[in-house]
Amino acid sequence: MEIGTVAQLWQYPVKSMQGTSVETLALDAGGVIDDRRWALIDGNGKLCSAKRYSKVLFASGQSDGTVILPDGTMTRDNAVLSEWLGIPVSLVERSADTMASLEMTFDPPNDDSEYYEIPAPAGTFLDLAALHVLSLQTLAGCSAVYPEFAWDVRRYRPNIVLDVDVQPFGEDAWSGANITIGEAIIRVDQPTVRCAMPLRAQPDGIERQPGLYSALDELHNNHLGIYCSVVTPGTVNVGDSISVM
């Protein structure tokens, strides 16, 4: 059953840094090729996720590991990156042997609360899932109820943004189903639980909004979007049709 089209595609070459809006994504069994291929690792061997190091969101990354700092500096130099972030860091490329973890709080509005170590899936710098999908309809529905918050798509860091014939949060109903998008088939594994990331400040005037956490909890039990895995690799383009199988 055809339900809509692909509205936007996003790639995130360096973990927690700004994504790039693209016209095409190539999916393999592990998700988006080159997505979270690189990460900054702190002096304790932990991933520099913006869940803890919110400043990371103000940089952007390229597929070769080049980091673009807010002042326009382009670098892969650990000394430059450490000076910018204010802590010793190393830029690392993932491999099949990668074993990494990040630190996050279970009280997202409070940056001073206790942080806990969370392992990333083996061989990745991901938080949990290979693919994050979100509909424009869900964002619009949230904005209609809570217009005081900025429901910018960049807060939620999806790979695939859909324009579909569903009510807000309607994508949750696809859990367990396969979806054909372009050449690829993906499986919907679960709704996406939100953390501190959407509350963070970002470039272009996206302000820190800790109250967004309570709004998401009230709207949909702090879920927004869906986590997916790749069943059949392939290419996805903006404008491709979407069918639920």
DRENPA-3360 file (N, C-alpha, C; in nm, 2 decimals, always signed):
BEGIN
1 = MEIGTVAQ = +0.08/-0.12/+0.00/+0.00/+0.00/+0.00/+0.09/+0.13/+0.00 ~ +0.07/+0.21/-0.10/+0.15/+0.33/-0.11/+0.09/+0.44/-0.02 ~ +0.18/+0.50/+0.06/+0.13/+0.59/+0.16/+0.19/+0.73/+0.15 ~ +0.29/+0.75/+0.07/+0.34/+0.89/+0.06/+0.48/+0.88/-0.01 ~ +0.56/+0.99/+0.02/+0.69/+1.00/-0.05/+0.79/+1.05/+0.05 ~ +0.92/+1.03/+0.01/+1.03/+1.08/+0.08/+1.04/+1.23/+0.07 ~ +1.04/+1.31/+0.18/+1.04/+1.45/+0.18/+1.19/+1.50/+0.19 ~ +1.26/+1.44/+0.28/+1.40/+1.49/+0.31/+1.49/+1.36/+0.34;
9 = LWQYPVKS = +1.62/+1.38/+0.32/+1.72/+1.28/+0.36/+1.83/+1.35/+0.42 ~ +1.88/+1.28/+0.53/+1.99/+1.34/+0.61/+2.10/+1.24/+0.64 ~ +2.22/+1.29/+0.63/+2.34/+1.20/+0.67/+2.42/+1.27/+0.77 ~ +2.48/+1.19/+0.87/+2.55/+1.25/+0.98/+2.69/+1.18/+0.99 ~ +2.79/+1.23/+0.91/+2.92/+1.16/+0.90/+2.99/+1.15/+1.04 ~ +2.98/+1.25/+1.12/+3.05/+1.26/+1.25/+2.95/+1.26/+1.36 ~ +2.96/+1.17/+1.45/+2.86/+1.16/+1.56/+2.83/+1.29/+1.63 ~ +2.70/+1.32/+1.65/+2.65/+1.43/+1.72/+2.68/+1.57/+1.65;
17 = MQGTSVET = +2.74/+1.57/+1.54/+2.76/+1.70/+1.47/+2.65/+1.72/+1.37 ~ +2.64/+1.84/+1.32/+2.53/+1.87/+1.23/+2.53/+1.77/+1.11 ~ +2.41/+1.74/+1.06/+2.39/+1.66/+0.95/+2.39/+1.74/+0.82 ~ +2.39/+1.67/+0.71/+2.39/+1.73/+0.58/+2.26/+1.68/+0.51 ~ +2.18/+1.78/+0.46/+2.06/+1.74/+0.38/+2.11/+1.70/+0.24 ~ +2.07/+1.58/+0.19/+2.11/+1.53/+0.07/+1.99/+1.48/-0.02 ~ +2.02/+1.46/-0.14/+1.91/+1.41/-0.23/+1.90/+1.26/-0.24 ~ +2.01/+1.19/-0.20/+2.02/+1.05/-0.22/+2.09/+0.99/-0.10;
25 = LALDAGGV = +2.04/+0.88/-0.04/+2.11/+0.80/+0.06/+2.13/+0.66/+0.01 ~ +2.25/+0.61/+0.03/+2.28/+0.46/+0.00/+2.27/+0.39/+0.13 ~ +2.19/+0.28/+0.13/+2.17/+0.20/+0.25/+2.24/+0.07/+0.23 ~ +2.31/+0.02/+0.33/+2.36/-0.12/+0.33/+2.30/-0.18/+0.46 ~ +2.35/-0.30/+0.49/+2.29/-0.38/+0.60/+2.30/-0.31/+0.73 ~ +2.40/-0.22/+0.75/+2.43/-0.15/+0.87/+2.36/-0.01/+0.88 ~ +2.29/+0.03/+0.78/+2.22/+0.16/+0.78/+2.27/+0.24/+0.67 ~ +2.28/+0.37/+0.69/+2.33/+0.47/+0.59/+2.48/+0.46/+0.58;
33 = IDDRRWAL = +2.52/+0.43/+0.46/+2.67/+0.43/+0.44/+2.73/+0.56/+0.48 ~ +2.84/+0.55/+0.55/+2.92/+0.66/+0.61/+2.85/+0.74/+0.72 ~ +2.73/+0.70/+0.76/+2.66/+0.76/+0.87/+2.73/+0.72/+1.00 ~ +2.76/+0.83/+1.09/+2.83/+0.81/+1.21/+2.96/+0.72/+1.19 ~ +3.02/+0.75/+1.08/+3.15/+0.68/+1.04/+3.26/+0.73/+1.14 ~ +3.25/+0.85/+1.18/+3.36/+0.91/+1.27/+3.29/+0.96/+1.40 ~ +3.38/+0.97/+1.50/+3.34/+1.02/+1.63/+3.46/+1.08/+1.70 ~ +3.43/+1.18/+1.79/+3.53/+1.23/+1.88/+3.52/+1.14/+2.01;
41 = IDGNGKLC = +3.64/+1.10/+2.06/+3.65/+1.01/+2.18/+3.72/+1.10/+2.28 ~ +3.66/+1.10/+2.40/+3.72/+1.19/+2.51/+3.84/+1.11/+2.58 ~ +3.90/+1.18/+2.67/+4.01/+1.12/+2.74/+3.98/+1.00/+2.82 ~ +3.86/+0.97/+2.85/+3.82/+0.85/+2.92/+3.77/+0.74/+2.83 ~ +3.79/+0.76/+2.70/+3.76/+0.66/+2.60/+3.61/+0.65/+2.57 ~ +3.53/+0.76/+2.60/+3.39/+0.76/+2.58/+3.36/+0.85/+2.46 ~ +3.25/+0.81/+2.39/+3.21/+0.89/+2.27/+3.17/+1.03/+2.32 ~ +3.21/+1.13/+2.24/+3.17/+1.27/+2.27/+3.03/+1.29/+2.21;
49 = SAKRYSKV = +2.93/+1.24/+2.27/+2.79/+1.26/+2.22/+2.74/+1.39/+2.28 ~ +2.66/+1.46/+2.20/+2.60/+1.58/+2.25/+2.50/+1.56/+2.36 ~ +2.47/+1.44/+2.39/+2.40/+1.41/+2.52/+2.47/+1.46/+2.64 ~ +2.60/+1.46/+2.63/+2.69/+1.52/+2.74/+2.76/+1.64/+2.69 ~ +2.82/+1.64/+2.58/+2.90/+1.75/+2.53/+2.82/+1.83/+2.42 ~ +2.73/+1.91/+2.47/+2.63/+1.98/+2.38/+2.70/+2.06/+2.27 ~ +2.82/+2.11/+2.30/+2.89/+2.20/+2.20/+2.92/+2.13/+2.07 ~ +2.93/+2.00/+2.07/+2.95/+1.92/+1.95/+2.85/+1.95/+1.84;
57 = LFASGQSD = +2.73/+1.98/+1.88/+2.63/+2.01/+1.78/+2.65/+2.13/+1.70 ~ +2.75/+2.22/+1.74/+2.77/+2.34/+1.66/+2.88/+2.32/+1.56 ~ +2.94/+2.20/+1.55/+3.03/+2.16/+1.44/+2.95/+2.08/+1.34 ~ +3.01/+2.06/+1.22/+2.96/+1.97/+1.12/+3.07/+1.88/+1.07 ~ +3.04/+1.77/+1.01/+3.14/+1.68/+0.97/+3.12/+1.63/+0.82 ~ +3.23/+1.58/+0.76/+3.22/+1.53/+0.63/+3.26/+1.38/+0.63 ~ +3.23/+1.32/+0.52/+3.25/+1.17/+0.52/+3.39/+1.13/+0.53 ~ +3.49/+1.22/+0.50/+3.63/+1.18/+0.52/+3.68/+1.21/+0.66;
65 = GTVILPDG = +3.59/+1.26/+0.75/+3.63/+1.29/+0.88/+3.67/+1.43/+0.91 ~ +3.67/+1.51/+0.80/+3.69/+1.66/+0.82/+3.58/+1.72/+0.90 ~ +3.62/+1.79/+1.01/+3.53/+1.86/+1.09/+3.53/+2.01/+1.06 ~ +3.41/+2.07/+1.05/+3.40/+2.21/+1.02/+3.35/+2.28/+1.15 ~ +3.44/+2.36/+1.21/+3.41/+2.43/+1.34/+3.32/+2.55/+1.31 ~ +3.26/+2.60/+1.41/+3.17/+2.71/+1.39/+3.23/+2.84/+1.33 ~ +3.36/+2.86/+1.34/+3.43/+2.97/+1.28/+3.47/+2.94/+1.13 ~ +3.44/+2.82/+1.08/+3.47/+2.79/+0.95/+3.60/+2.71/+0.93;
73 = TMTRDNAV = +3.67/+2.69/+1.04/+3.80/+2.61/+1.04/+3.76/+2.47/+1.00 ~ +3.84/+2.41/+0.90/+3.82/+2.27/+0.86/+3.94/+2.20/+0.91 ~ +3.92/+2.09/+0.98/+4.03/+2.02/+1.05/+4.00/+1.88/+1.08 ~ +4.11/+1.80/+1.09/+4.11/+1.67/+1.14/+4.21/+1.65/+1.25 ~ +4.27/+1.77/+1.29/+4.38/+1.77/+1.39/+4.32/+1.76/+1.53 ~ +4.37/+1.66/+1.61/+4.32/+1.64/+1.74/+4.35/+1.75/+1.84 ~ +4.46/+1.82/+1.82/+4.49/+1.93/+1.90/+4.40/+2.05/+1.88 ~ +4.36/+2.07/+1.76/+4.27/+2.18/+1.73/+4.13/+2.15/+1.78;
81 = LSEWLGIP = +4.09/+2.02/+1.76/+3.96/+1.98/+1.81/+3.95/+1.98/+1.96 ~ +4.06/+1.94/+2.03/+4.07/+1.94/+2.17/+4.06/+2.08/+2.23 ~ +4.13/+2.18/+2.16/+4.12/+2.32/+2.21/+3.98/+2.37/+2.19 ~ +3.92/+2.34/+2.08/+3.78/+2.39/+2.06/+3.68/+2.34/+2.16 ~ +3.69/+2.21/+2.19/+3.59/+2.15/+2.28/+3.63/+2.17/+2.42 ~ +3.75/+2.20/+2.45/+3.79/+2.22/+2.59/+3.83/+2.10/+2.67 ~ +3.84/+1.99/+2.60/+3.89/+1.86/+2.67/+3.97/+1.79/+2.57 ~ +4.06/+1.70/+2.61/+4.13/+1.62/+2.52/+4.04/+1.52/+2.44;
89 = VSLVERSA = +4.05/+1.53/+2.31/+3.97/+1.44/+2.23/+4.05/+1.38/+2.11 ~ +4.01/+1.27/+2.06/+4.07/+1.21/+1.94/+3.96/+1.18/+1.84 ~ +3.99/+1.21/+1.71/+3.89/+1.18/+1.60/+3.92/+1.04/+1.56 ~ +3.82/+0.95/+1.56/+3.84/+0.81/+1.54/+3.74/+0.76/+1.43 ~ +3.78/+0.68/+1.35/+3.70/+0.61/+1.25/+3.65/+0.48/+1.30 ~ +3.53/+0.45/+1.28/+3.47/+0.32/+1.33/+3.53/+0.20/+1.24 ~ +3.53/+0.09/+1.30/+3.57/-0.03/+1.23/+3.49/-0.15/+1.27 ~ +3.50/-0.26/+1.22/+3.43/-0.38/+1.26/+3.46/-0.42/+1.40;
97 = DTMASLEM = +3.57/-0.38/+1.45/+3.61/-0.41/+1.59/+3.58/-0.30/+1.69 ~ +3.51/-0.20/+1.65/+3.48/-0.09/+1.73/+3.39/-0.13/+1.85 ~ +3.44/-0.10/+1.97/+3.35/-0.11/+2.09/+3.36/+0.02/+2.16 ~ +3.24/+0.09/+2.16/+3.24/+0.22/+2.22/+3.12/+0.24/+2.31 ~ +3.12/+0.34/+2.39/+3.01/+0.37/+2.48/+3.00/+0.52/+2.49 ~ +2.88/+0.57/+2.53/+2.85/+0.71/+2.55/+2.80/+0.73/+2.69 ~ +2.78/+0.85/+2.73/+2.73/+0.88/+2.86/+2.61/+0.97/+2.85 ~ +2.50/+0.93/+2.92/+2.38/+1.01/+2.91/+2.31/+1.01/+3.05;
105 = TFDPPNDD = +2.22/+1.11/+3.07/+2.14/+1.12/+3.19/+2.00/+1.07/+3.16 ~ +1.94/+1.02/+3.26/+1.80/+0.98/+3.25/+1.70/+1.09/+3.30 ~ +1.76/+1.21/+3.32/+1.68/+1.33/+3.35/+1.72/+1.43/+3.26 ~ +1.68/+1.42/+3.13/+1.73/+1.51/+3.02/+1.73/+1.66/+3.04 ~ +1.62/+1.71/+3.11/+1.62/+1.86/+3.12/+1.73/+1.91/+3.22 ~ +1.79/+1.82/+3.30/+1.88/+1.86/+3.40/+2.02/+1.82/+3.36 ~ +2.10/+1.91/+3.31/+2.24/+1.87/+3.27/+2.33/+1.84/+3.38 ~ +2.29/+1.87/+3.51/+2.37/+1.84/+3.62/+2.34/+1.71/+3.69;
113 = SEYYEIPA = +2.24/+1.63/+3.63/+2.21/+1.51/+3.69/+2.31/+1.40/+3.66 ~ +2.30/+1.29/+3.72/+2.40/+1.18/+3.71/+2.40/+1.12/+3.57 ~ +2.52/+1.10/+3.52/+2.54/+1.04/+3.38/+2.57/+0.89/+3.40 ~ +2.52/+0.81/+3.30/+2.54/+0.67/+3.30/+2.60/+0.62/+3.17 ~ +2.68/+0.52/+3.18/+2.75/+0.47/+3.06/+2.66/+0.37/+2.98 ~ +2.64/+0.40/+2.85/+2.56/+0.32/+2.76/+2.64/+0.27/+2.65 ~ +2.65/+0.14/+2.63/+2.73/+0.09/+2.52/+2.66/+0.11/+2.38 ~ +2.74/+0.14/+2.28/+2.69/+0.15/+2.14/+2.69/+0.01/+2.09;
121 = PAGTFLDL = +2.60/-0.02/+1.99/+2.61/-0.15/+1.92/+2.75/-0.18/+1.87 ~ +2.80/-0.30/+1.88/+2.93/-0.34/+1.83/+2.96/-0.30/+1.69 ~ +3.08/-0.24/+1.67/+3.11/-0.20/+1.53/+3.05/-0.07/+1.48 ~ +2.99/+0.00/+1.58/+2.93/+0.13/+1.54/+2.95/+0.24/+1.64 ~ +2.91/+0.36/+1.60/+2.91/+0.47/+1.69/+2.76/+0.51/+1.71 ~ +2.67/+0.42/+1.68/+2.52/+0.45/+1.69/+2.48/+0.45/+1.84 ~ +2.37/+0.52/+1.87/+2.31/+0.50/+2.00/+2.24/+0.37/+2.01 ~ +2.16/+0.33/+1.91/+2.09/+0.21/+1.92/+2.06/+0.15/+1.78;
129 = AALHVLSL = +1.99/+0.23/+1.69/+1.94/+0.17/+1.57/+2.01/+0.22/+1.45 ~ +2.00/+0.15/+1.34/+2.07/+0.18/+1.22/+2.01/+0.29/+1.14 ~ +1.88/+0.32/+1.16/+1.81/+0.41/+1.08/+1.70/+0.48/+1.16 ~ +1.69/+0.61/+1.14/+1.58/+0.68/+1.22/+1.49/+0.75/+1.11 ~ +1.36/+0.73/+1.13/+1.26/+0.78/+1.03/+1.16/+0.86/+1.10 ~ +1.11/+0.97/+1.04/+1.02/+1.06/+1.10/+0.93/+1.12/+1.00 ~ +0.81/+1.15/+1.03/+0.71/+1.21/+0.93/+0.69/+1.36/+0.96 ~ +0.67/+1.43/+0.85/+0.64/+1.57/+0.86/+0.51/+1.59/+0.94;
137 = QTLAGCSA = +0.42/+1.49/+0.93/+0.29/+1.50/+0.99/+0.30/+1.50/+1.14 ~ +0.40/+1.42/+1.19/+0.42/+1.42/+1.34/+0.47/+1.55/+1.39 ~ +0.57/+1.61/+1.32/+0.62/+1.74/+1.36/+0.52/+1.84/+1.35 ~ +0.43/+1.84/+1.25/+0.33/+1.94/+1.24/+0.23/+1.93/+1.35 ~ +0.19/+1.80/+1.38/+0.10/+1.78/+1.49/+0.15/+1.83/+1.63 ~ +0.28/+1.81/+1.65/+0.34/+1.86/+1.78/+0.34/+2.01/+1.78 ~ +0.37/+2.07/+1.67/+0.38/+2.22/+1.66/+0.24/+2.28/+1.68 ~ +0.14/+2.21/+1.64/+0.00/+2.26/+1.65/-0.04/+2.27/+1.80;
145 = VYPEFAWD = +0.01/+2.17/+1.88/-0.03/+2.16/+2.02/+0.06/+2.25/+2.11 ~ +0.19/+2.25/+2.07/+0.29/+2.33/+2.15/+0.37/+2.42/+2.05 ~ +0.30/+2.53/+2.00/+0.37/+2.62/+1.91/+0.48/+2.70/+1.97 ~ +0.49/+2.70/+2.11/+0.60/+2.78/+2.17/+0.73/+2.71/+2.16 ~ +0.74/+2.59/+2.12/+0.86/+2.51/+2.10/+0.90/+2.51/+1.95 ~ +1.03/+2.50/+1.92/+1.08/+2.49/+1.79/+1.09/+2.35/+1.75 ~ +1.00/+2.31/+1.65/+0.99/+2.17/+1.61/+1.07/+2.15/+1.48 ~ +1.19/+2.21/+1.48/+1.28/+2.20/+1.37/+1.33/+2.05/+1.35;
153 = VRRYRPNI = +1.33/+2.00/+1.23/+1.36/+1.86/+1.21/+1.50/+1.83/+1.26 ~ +1.59/+1.93/+1.26/+1.73/+1.91/+1.30/+1.74/+1.87/+1.45 ~ +1.64/+1.90/+1.53/+1.64/+1.86/+1.67/+1.64/+1.71/+1.68 ~ +1.58/+1.64/+1.59/+1.55/+1.50/+1.60/+1.64/+1.41/+1.52 ~ +1.72/+1.46/+1.43/+1.82/+1.39/+1.36/+1.78/+1.27/+1.29 ~ +1.67/+1.28/+1.21/+1.63/+1.16/+1.13/+1.72/+1.14/+1.01 ~ +1.72/+1.02/+0.96/+1.78/+1.00/+0.83/+1.69/+1.02/+0.72 ~ +1.56/+0.97/+0.74/+1.46/+0.98/+0.63/+1.34/+1.05/+0.69;
161 = VLDVDVQP = +1.29/+1.16/+0.62/+1.17/+1.23/+0.66/+1.07/+1.20/+0.56 ~ +0.95/+1.16/+0.61/+0.84/+1.12/+0.52/+0.73/+1.22/+0.51 ~ +0.67/+1.23/+0.40/+0.54/+1.30/+0.38/+0.44/+1.20/+0.35 ~ +0.36/+1.16/+0.45/+0.27/+1.05/+0.44/+0.13/+1.08/+0.48 ~ +0.04/+0.99/+0.45/-0.10/+1.01/+0.48/-0.13/+0.94/+0.61 ~ -0.08/+1.00/+0.72/-0.10/+0.95/+0.86/-0.13/+1.07/+0.95 ~ -0.19/+1.03/+1.06/-0.21/+1.13/+1.17/-0.07/+1.15/+1.24 ~ -0.06/+1.25/+1.32/+0.07/+1.26/+1.40/+0.09/+1.14/+1.48;
169 = FGEDAWSG = +0.22/+1.09/+1.48/+0.26/+0.97/+1.55/+0.21/+0.84/+1.48 ~ +0.15/+0.86/+1.37/+0.09/+0.74/+1.30/+0.19/+0.64/+1.25 ~ +0.32/+0.68/+1.24/+0.42/+0.59/+1.20/+0.45/+0.48/+1.30 ~ +0.41/+0.50/+1.43/+0.42/+0.40/+1.53/+0.35/+0.27/+1.49 ~ +0.24/+0.29/+1.42/+0.15/+0.17/+1.39/+0.22/+0.07/+1.29 ~ +0.33/+0.12/+1.23/+0.41/+0.03/+1.14/+0.50/-0.06/+1.21 ~ +0.51/-0.06/+1.34/+0.61/-0.14/+1.41/+0.59/-0.29/+1.37 ~ +0.70/-0.35/+1.34/+0.70/-0.49/+1.29/+0.68/-0.51/+1.14;
177 = ANITIGEA = +0.64/-0.40/+1.07/+0.62/-0.41/+0.93/+0.74/-0.38/+0.85 ~ +0.74/-0.42/+0.72/+0.85/-0.38/+0.63/+0.79/-0.27/+0.54 ~ +0.88/-0.17/+0.51/+0.85/-0.06/+0.42/+0.94/-0.06/+0.30 ~ +0.89/-0.04/+0.19/+0.97/-0.02/+0.07/+0.99/+0.13/+0.04 ~ +1.11/+0.17/+0.03/+1.14/+0.31/+0.00/+1.25/+0.31/-0.11 ~ +1.21/+0.36/-0.22/+1.31/+0.35/-0.34/+1.35/+0.21/-0.36 ~ +1.48/+0.18/-0.37/+1.53/+0.04/-0.40/+1.53/-0.04/-0.27 ~ +1.52/+0.02/-0.15/+1.55/-0.04/-0.03/+1.42/-0.09/+0.04;
185 = IIRVDQPT = +1.43/-0.19/+0.13/+1.33/-0.23/+0.22/+1.38/-0.22/+0.36 ~ +1.30/-0.15/+0.44/+1.34/-0.14/+0.58/+1.24/-0.20/+0.67 ~ +1.28/-0.24/+0.79/+1.18/-0.29/+0.89/+1.17/-0.19/+1.00 ~ +1.05/-0.17/+1.04/+1.02/-0.08/+1.16/+1.03/-0.16/+1.29 ~ +1.13/-0.12/+1.37/+1.16/-0.20/+1.49/+1.09/-0.15/+1.61 ~ +1.08/-0.02/+1.63/+1.02/+0.04/+1.75/+1.01/+0.19/+1.74 ~ +0.92/+0.25/+1.82/+0.92/+0.40/+1.83/+1.05/+0.45/+1.89 ~ +1.08/+0.57/+1.86/+1.21/+0.63/+1.90/+1.19/+0.70/+2.04;
193 = VRCAMPLR = +1.26/+0.65/+2.14/+1.26/+0.72/+2.27/+1.35/+0.84/+2.26 ~ +1.30/+0.96/+2.31/+1.39/+1.08/+2.30/+1.47/+1.10/+2.42 ~ +1.59/+1.16/+2.40/+1.68/+1.18/+2.51/+1.70/+1.33/+2.52 ~ +1.82/+1.38/+2.57/+1.85/+1.52/+2.58/+1.88/+1.59/+2.45 ~ +1.91/+1.52/+2.35/+1.95/+1.58/+2.22/+1.85/+1.69/+2.17 ~ +1.72/+1.66/+2.16/+1.62/+1.75/+2.11/+1.62/+1.88/+2.19 ~ +1.66/+1.88/+2.31/+1.65/+2.00/+2.40/+1.77/+2.09/+2.38 ~ +1.87/+2.05/+2.31/+2.00/+2.12/+2.30/+1.98/+2.24/+2.20;
201 = AQPDGIER = +2.06/+2.34/+2.23/+2.08/+2.45/+2.13/+2.16/+2.40/+2.01 ~ +2.13/+2.46/+1.90/+2.20/+2.43/+1.78/+2.22/+2.56/+1.70 ~ +2.30/+2.55/+1.59/+2.32/+2.67/+1.50/+2.19/+2.73/+1.45 ~ +2.20/+2.85/+1.40/+2.09/+2.92/+1.33/+1.97/+2.95/+1.42 ~ +2.01/+2.98/+1.55/+1.91/+3.03/+1.64/+1.82/+2.92/+1.70 ~ +1.85/+2.79/+1.69/+1.77/+2.69/+1.76/+1.82/+2.69/+1.91 ~ +1.73/+2.74/+1.99/+1.77/+2.76/+2.13/+1.75/+2.63/+2.22 ~ +1.82/+2.63/+2.33/+1.80/+2.52/+2.43/+1.66/+2.54/+2.48;
209 = QPGLYSAL = +1.58/+2.43/+2.48/+1.44/+2.43/+2.53/+1.42/+2.31/+2.62 ~ +1.46/+2.31/+2.74/+1.44/+2.19/+2.83/+1.29/+2.16/+2.85 ~ +1.20/+2.25/+2.83/+1.06/+2.23/+2.85/+1.00/+2.14/+2.74 ~ +1.08/+2.12/+2.63/+1.04/+2.03/+2.52/+1.02/+1.89/+2.57 ~ +1.10/+1.85/+2.67/+1.09/+1.71/+2.72/+0.96/+1.68/+2.78 ~ +0.91/+1.77/+2.86/+0.77/+1.76/+2.92/+0.67/+1.76/+2.81 ~ +0.68/+1.84/+2.71/+0.59/+1.84/+2.60/+0.58/+1.71/+2.53 ~ +0.70/+1.65/+2.50/+0.70/+1.52/+2.43/+0.64/+1.41/+2.52;
217 = DELHNNHL = +0.67/+1.42/+2.65/+0.61/+1.32/+2.74/+0.46/+1.33/+2.74 ~ +0.41/+1.45/+2.74/+0.26/+1.47/+2.74/+0.20/+1.43/+2.61 ~ +0.27/+1.46/+2.50/+0.21/+1.43/+2.37/+0.21/+1.28/+2.34 ~ +0.32/+1.21/+2.37/+0.33/+1.07/+2.32/+0.43/+0.99/+2.40 ~ +0.42/+1.01/+2.53/+0.51/+0.93/+2.62/+0.65/+0.94/+2.58 ~ +0.70/+1.06/+2.54/+0.84/+1.08/+2.51/+0.89/+1.00/+2.39 ~ +0.80/+0.97/+2.30/+0.84/+0.90/+2.17/+0.81/+0.99/+2.06 ~ +0.90/+0.99/+1.96/+0.88/+1.07/+1.84/+0.97/+1.01/+1.73;
225 = GIYCSVVT = +0.90/+0.96/+1.62/+0.97/+0.89/+1.51/+0.98/+0.74/+1.54 ~ +1.05/+0.67/+1.44/+1.06/+0.53/+1.45/+1.21/+0.49/+1.42 ~ +1.25/+0.39/+1.49/+1.38/+0.32/+1.47/+1.36/+0.21/+1.37 ~ +1.45/+0.20/+1.27/+1.43/+0.09/+1.17/+1.57/+0.02/+1.15 ~ +1.56/-0.09/+1.08/+1.68/-0.16/+1.04/+1.66/-0.19/+0.89 ~ +1.77/-0.22/+0.82/+1.77/-0.24/+0.68/+1.75/-0.39/+0.65 ~ +1.65/-0.42/+0.57/+1.62/-0.56/+0.52/+1.69/-0.59/+0.39 ~ +1.67/-0.49/+0.30/+1.72/-0.50/+0.16/+1.80/-0.37/+0.13;
233 = PGTVNVGD = +1.93/-0.38/+0.12/+2.00/-0.25/+0.09/+1.96/-0.19/-0.05 ~ +1.99/-0.06/-0.06/+1.95/+0.00/-0.19/+1.96/+0.15/-0.17 ~ +1.93/+0.22/-0.28/+1.94/+0.37/-0.28/+1.80/+0.43/-0.26 ~ +1.80/+0.53/-0.18/+1.67/+0.61/-0.15/+1.69/+0.75/-0.20 ~ +1.60/+0.80/-0.27/+1.60/+0.94/-0.32/+1.49/+1.02/-0.27 ~ +1.51/+1.15/-0.25/+1.40/+1.24/-0.22/+1.30/+1.23/-0.34 ~ +1.17/+1.22/-0.30/+1.06/+1.20/-0.39/+1.02/+1.06/-0.42 ~ +1.10/+0.96/-0.37/+1.07/+0.82/-0.39/+0.93/+0.79/-0.31;
241 = SISVM = +0.86/+0.70/-0.37/+0.73/+0.66/-0.31/+0.76/+0.56/-0.19 ~ +0.67/+0.55/-0.10/+0.68/+0.47/+0.02/+0.56/+0.37/+0.02 ~ +0.59/+0.25/+0.05/+0.48/+0.15/+0.06/+0.50/+0.06/+0.18 ~ +0.39/+0.04/+0.26/+0.40/-0.05/+0.37/+0.36/-0.18/+0.32 ~ +0.44/-0.28/+0.35/+0.42/-0.42/+0.30/+0.34/-0.50/+0.40;
% end
